[in-house]
């Protein structure tokens, strides 16, 4: 690995945000404001990507948060809980500890549908005792998913509602599990909720795991329960590595690794299909996040797939560029650095060139990264604009920070706002 050590955590990014330069953000702020105004009125198919960029940039821009407060207020007034901009905006404001976020959350929870699963999910992390009456009302809802989400929020606030949650779990319909995982449980898993809270969720999640057929969604629930000290997820994953269809054993072996990475990769080489199955997203999305999760731990079994991804010359897509970067960072293969950086010179895609600038930053080519990002800082491509802005913000940070985090990649490059 080349370059300085970098921090890849929320606190580091917030420290960086305080040192942000409004001139760097100005172009992106204008672009987002223009597109969101049009999207709220027309439901653009690009709303998801726009919402994802909003989530990344909100901590750095007071101007953007001002816009967000106005947009979310309008969506709360309309009680339109299905909009991705509503979810991204409300989550961003509360995560940034913006007082308007707390007020908008309270307003959403007072409505007939309690602001949807999004508001109940956000309430898990908004430590405000005044929310408890609304959460108690939501917990009595006739809609099982609403009641379940409210009980999860109450547990996060220190209420002892595990038995009630356990009773609701068998009633969660399979059709609701995608929303349950992506809107409610994934934030709980990603925000590092403490072990005591996870323990309170464990029995209910064990019920859900028992009927979950999608491996990626099973893993999200299993990780929360495992963090709470529940041995059942690991026992099930371990058992299934030796029983059942041979085609499923490799996936369960990697689930066992995910629950306890110190155990190693169990000799299983990931494949494109297997990696997609281990994502909570639909398999059709071909989400490669699990491969890069293995790469972060420098699991030897991940190396052949990473090398296969960079076999074509020049590197033609974002997964290949990221794979080349990880081979340098995690596996000591500096020869691939030139491949990742060179993509910024030969690609016709501004988004790919901007991603390459972020890779250059990670690999210690800071001057090159800043030069490439500056050249793309007025791009019409929203993804390119997002990466270039992040690189330029990082160049003004008071301490080294990572630009190419897993979360940033999913949001800026893939357009997934969860």
C-alpha positions in Angstrom: 0.0 0.0 0.0 1.3 3.4 -0.9 0.4 6.8 0.5 -0.3 8.0 4.0 -2.5 6.1 6.4 -6.1 7.3 6.1 -9.1 7.4 8.5 -12.3 5.9 7.2 -14.9 6.7 9.8 -17.7 9.0 10.3 -15.9 11.2 12.8 -13.0 11.8 10.4 -15.4 12.9 7.7 -17.2 15.3 10.1 -13.9 16.8 11.1 -13.1 17.2 7.4 -16.5 18.8 6.9 -15.8 21.5 9.4 -12.8 22.5 7.3 -14.7 22.4 4.0 -14.4 25.1 1.4 -17.7 26.5 0.1 -16.1 27.4 -3.3 -15.4 23.7 -3.8 -19.0 22.8 -3.0 -20.7 25.6 -4.9 -21.0 23.9 -8.3 -22.4 20.7 -6.7 -24.8 22.6 -4.5 -26.2 24.4 -7.5 -26.5 21.2 -9.5 -28.3 19.3 -6.7 -30.7 22.2 -6.0 -31.7 22.4 -9.6 -32.2 18.7 -10.1 -34.0 18.1 -6.8 -36.5 20.9 -7.5 -37.4 19.3 -10.8 -37.4 15.7 -9.3 -39.8 16.6 -6.5 -42.3 17.7 -9.2 -41.7 15.1 -11.8 -40.5 11.9 -10.0 -37.4 11.6 -12.1 -35.9 8.1 -12.6 -32.6 9.6 -11.4 -34.1 10.3 -7.9 -32.2 7.5 -6.3 -28.8 8.6 -7.5 -29.6 12.2 -6.5 -30.7 11.1 -3.1 -27.4 9.1 -2.7 -25.3 12.1 -3.6 -27.3 14.2 -1.1 -26.4 11.7 1.7 -22.7 11.9 0.9 -22.6 15.7 0.7 -25.0 16.9 3.4 -22.4 16.9 6.2 -20.2 19.3 4.3 -22.7 21.9 3.1 -24.9 24.1 5.2 -26.4 25.4 2.0 -27.4 21.9 1.0 -28.9 21.2 4.5 -31.0 24.4 4.2 -32.4 23.1 0.9 -32.9 19.6 2.4 -34.9 21.1 5.3 -37.2 22.8 2.8 -37.6 19.7 0.6 -38.3 17.3 3.5 -40.8 19.7 5.0 -42.7 19.7 1.8 -42.7 15.9 1.5 -43.8 15.6 5.1 -46.7 18.0 4.4 -47.6 15.8 1.4 -47.1 12.7 3.6 -45.2 11.2 0.7 -43.1 8.5 2.5 -42.1 6.6 -0.6 -39.7 9.2 -2.0 -36.0 8.5 -1.9 -35.3 12.1 -1.3 -37.5 12.1 1.8 -35.5 9.2 3.2 -32.1 10.6 2.3 -33.0 14.1 3.5 -34.5 13.1 6.8 -31.6 10.7 7.6 -29.0 13.3 6.6 -30.4 16.1 8.7 -30.7 13.9 11.8 -27.2 12.4 11.3 -25.8 15.9 11.0 -27.5 16.8 14.2 -29.4 19.6 12.5 -32.2 20.8 14.8 -34.6 21.0 11.8 -34.1 17.3 11.3 -35.4 16.6 14.8 -38.4 18.9 14.3 -39.2 17.3 10.9 -38.9 13.8 12.4 -41.3 14.7 15.2 -43.8 16.1 12.6 -43.6 12.9 10.5 -44.2 10.7 13.6 -47.4 12.6 14.4 -49.0 11.6 11.1 -51.4 8.7 10.6 -48.6 6.5 9.1 -45.9 7.8 11.5 -43.7 8.9 8.6 -43.3 5.4 7.2 -40.5 3.0 8.1 -38.0 5.7 7.3 -39.0 8.0 10.2 -39.2 5.0 12.6 -35.7 4.0 11.5 -34.3 7.5 12.0 -36.0 7.6 15.4 -33.7 4.7 16.4 -30.7 7.2 16.4 -32.5 10.4 17.5 -32.0 10.3 21.2 -34.9 12.6 22.1 -37.2 11.5 24.9 -40.1 13.5 23.5 -40.4 11.0 20.6 -41.4 8.2 23.0 -45.2 8.8 23.0 -45.3 8.8 19.2 -43.2 5.6 19.1 -45.6 4.0 21.7 -48.6 4.8 19.5 -46.8 3.5 16.4 -46.1 0.2 18.3 -49.8 -0.4 18.5 -50.4 0.0 14.7 -52.3 -2.6 12.9 -49.6 -2.6 10.2 -47.2 -5.3 11.4 -44.1 -3.7 9.7 -44.9 -0.3 11.3 -45.4 -1.8 14.7 -42.2 -3.9 14.4 -40.1 -0.8 13.3 -41.5 1.2 16.3 -40.6 -1.6 18.7 -37.0 -1.6 17.3 -36.8 2.2 17.9 -38.1 1.8 21.4 -35.4 -0.8 22.2 -32.8 1.6 20.8 -34.2 4.1 23.3 -33.8 1.7 26.2 -37.3 0.4 26.4 -37.6 -3.4 27.2 -39.8 -4.5 24.4 -38.1 -7.7 23.2 -41.1 -10.0 23.9 -43.4 -7.8 22.0 -41.0 -7.7 19.1 -40.7 -11.5 19.2 -44.4 -11.8 18.9 -44.5 -9.5 15.8 -41.7 -11.2 13.9 -43.7 -14.3 12.6 -46.3 -11.9 11.2 -43.8 -10.0 8.9 -44.7 -10.9 5.4 -42.0 -12.0 2.9 -43.0 -9.1 0.7 -42.1 -6.6 3.5 -38.7 -8.1 4.3 -36.9 -6.0 1.6 -38.1 -2.8 3.2 -37.5 -4.2 6.7 -33.8 -5.0 5.9 -32.9 -2.0 3.7 -34.9 0.7 5.5 -34.7 -0.4 9.1 -32.1 -3.2 9.9 -29.3 -2.1 7.6 -28.9 1.3 9.3 -28.9 -0.5 12.7 -26.1 -2.8 11.4 -24.1 -0.1 9.8 -24.3 2.5 12.6 -22.7 0.0 15.1 -25.6 0.0 17.6 -24.3 -1.3 21.0 -24.4 -4.9 22.0 -27.2 -4.4 24.5 -29.6 -3.2 21.9 -28.6 -6.0 19.5 -29.3 -8.5 22.3 -32.8 -7.1 22.6 -33.4 -7.7 18.9 -31.8 -11.2 18.8 -34.9 -13.4 19.4 -37.1 -11.6 16.9 -34.3 -11.7 14.3 -33.8 -15.4 14.9 -37.4 -15.9 13.9 -37.0 -13.9 10.8 -33.7 -15.6 9.9 -35.4 -18.9 10.1 -37.8 -18.1 7.2 -35.5 -15.8 5.2 -34.4 -17.4 1.9 -32.3 -14.5 0.6 -28.7 -15.0 1.8 -27.7 -11.3 1.9 -30.8 -10.3 3.9 -30.2 -13.2 6.2 -26.7 -12.0 6.8 -27.8 -8.4 7.8 -30.1 -9.8 10.4 -27.6 -12.4 11.6 -24.8 -9.8 12.1 -27.0 -7.7 14.4 -27.9 -10.8 16.5 -24.3 -12.0 16.5 -23.2 -8.6 17.8 -25.6 -9.0 20.7 -23.9 -12.2 21.7 -26.5 -14.6 20.1 -24.6 -17.8 19.1 -27.5 -19.1 16.9 -26.5 -17.3 13.6 -23.0 -18.7 13.7 -24.3 -22.1 14.6 -26.7 -22.1 11.7 -24.1 -20.8 9.2 -21.5 -23.4 10.4 -24.1 -26.2 10.2 -25.1 -25.3 6.6 -21.5 -25.4 5.4 -21.7 -29.2 5.8 -25.3 -30.0 5.1 -27.8 -29.2 2.4 -27.1 -28.7 -1.3 -23.4 -28.4 -2.3 -24.3 -25.2 -4.3 -25.3 -23.4 -1.1 -22.4 -24.5 1.1 -19.9 -22.0 -0.3 -22.3 -19.1 0.5 -22.9 -20.3 4.0 -19.1 -20.6 4.5 -18.7 -17.0 3.6 -21.5 -16.0 5.9 -19.7 -17.7 8.7 -16.5 -15.8 7.8 -18.5 -12.5 7.8 -19.7 -13.2 11.3 -16.2 -14.0 12.5 -13.5 -12.8 10.0 -10.7 -14.1 12.2 -11.7 -17.6 11.1 -10.4 -16.9 7.6 -12.1 -17.4 4.3 -12.6 -21.2 4.8 -10.9 -21.9 1.4 -13.9 -20.5 -0.6 -13.1 -18.5 -3.7 -15.9 -15.9 -4.4 -17.5 -15.8 -7.8 -19.7 -13.1 -9.3 -22.8 -15.0 -8.6 -21.9 -15.8 -5.1 -20.9 -12.3 -4.2 -24.2 -11.0 -5.6 -26.1 -13.5 -3.4 -24.3 -12.2 -0.3 -25.6 -8.6 -0.9 -28.8 -7.5 0.6 -29.7 -5.9 -2.7 -31.5 -7.9 -5.5 -29.1 -10.3 -7.2 -29.8 -8.6 -10.5 -27.8 -5.5 -9.2 -24.6 -7.6 -9.2 -23.5 -5.8 -6.1 -19.8 -6.6 -5.5 -19.6 -5.1 -2.0 -18.9 -8.5 -0.4 -15.9 -9.0 -2.5 -14.4 -5.7 -1.4 -15.3 -6.5 2.2 -13.1 -9.6 1.9 -10.4 -7.5 0.2 -10.4 -5.1 3.2 -9.3 -8.1 5.3 -6.8 -9.2 2.6 -8.5 -12.6 2.5 -6.3 -14.6 0.1 -9.3 -16.3 -1.5 -10.5 -12.9 -2.8 -7.3 -12.2 -4.8 -8.0 -14.4 -7.8 -11.4 -12.8 -8.5 -9.9 -9.3 -8.1 -7.1 -10.2 -10.6 -9.7 -11.6 -13.0 -11.6 -8.3 -12.9 -8.5 -6.3 -14.0 -7.4 -8.7 -16.7 -8.9 -6.6 -19.6 -6.9 -3.6 -20.8 -7.7 -0.8 -20.4 -9.8 -1.1 -17.3 -13.3 -0.5 -18.6 -15.6 -0.2 -15.6 -15.8 1.0 -12.0 -15.5 -2.4 -10.5 -12.3 -3.1 -12.3 -10.8 0.2 -11.3 -11.7 -0.4 -7.7 -10.3 -4.0 -7.9 -7.0 -2.7 -9.1 -6.9 -0.2 -6.3 -7.6 -2.9 -3.7 -4.9 -5.2 -5.2 -2.4 -2.4 -4.5 -3.7 -1.4 -1.1 -4.4 -4.9 0.4 -2.3 -7.4 -1.5 0.9 -5.5 -2.1 0.6 -5.4 -5.9 1.9 -2.0 -6.9 2.0 -2.8 -10.6 -1.8 -2.4 -10.7 -1.5 1.2 -9.5 -0.7 2.5 -12.9 -3.8 0.6 -14.3 -6.1 2.3 -11.9 -4.7 5.7 -12.5 -4.4 5.3 -16.3 -8.1 4.8 -16.5 -8.6 8.5 -16.0 -6.6 9.2 -19.2 -8.2 6.8 -21.6 -11.8 6.5 -20.6 -14.5 8.5 -22.4 -16.6 8.3 -19.2 -16.3 11.3 -16.9 -17.7 9.3 -14.1 -14.9 6.6 -14.5 -12.2 9.3 -14.8 -13.5 10.9 -11.5 -13.5 7.5 -9.8 -9.9 7.1 -11.0 -9.0 10.4 -9.4 -10.4 9.1 -6.1 -8.3 5.9 -6.5 -5.3 8.0 -7.2 -5.9 9.8 -3.9 -6.1 6.5 -2.0 -2.9 5.3 -3.6 -0.9 8.4 -2.5 -0.9 10.1 -5.9 -2.4 13.2 -4.3 -1.2 15.9 -6.8 -2.5 13.8 -9.7 -5.8 13.2 -8.0 -6.4 16.9 -7.3 -5.5 17.9 -10.9 -7.9 15.3 -12.3 -10.6 16.3 -9.9 -10.2 20.0 -10.6 -10.6 19.3 -14.4 -13.9 17.5 -13.6 -15.2 19.9 -11.0 -17.7 21.4 -13.4 -18.8 18.1 -15.1 -22.4 17.7 -16.2 -22.2 14.1 -14.9 -23.5 14.0 -11.3 -21.3 11.0 -10.4 -18.2 12.7 -11.7 -19.1 15.8 -9.9 -19.5 13.9 -6.6 -16.1 12.1 -6.8 -14.3 15.3 -7.8 -15.8 17.3 -5.0 -14.9 14.6 -2.5 -11.3 14.6 -3.6 -11.0 18.4 -3.5 -12.6 18.4 0.0 -10.1 15.8 1.1 -7.3 17.9 -0.2 -8.3 20.7 2.2 -8.8 18.4 5.2 -6.7 18.9 8.3 -5.8 15.2 8.4 -5.6 12.4 5.8 -9.0 10.9 5.1 -10.2 8.2 2.8 -12.3 9.1 -0.2 -12.9 5.6 -1.6 -14.8 4.1 1.3 -17.4 1.4 0.8 -20.2 3.7 1.7 -19.0 6.5 -0.7 -18.7 3.9 -3.5 -22.2 2.6 -3.0 -23.7 6.1 -2.9 -21.7 8.1 -5.4 -20.9 5.4 -8.0 -23.8 3.0 -7.7 -26.5 5.5 -6.6 -27.7 3.5 -3.6 -28.7 5.8 -0.8 -29.1 3.3 2.0 
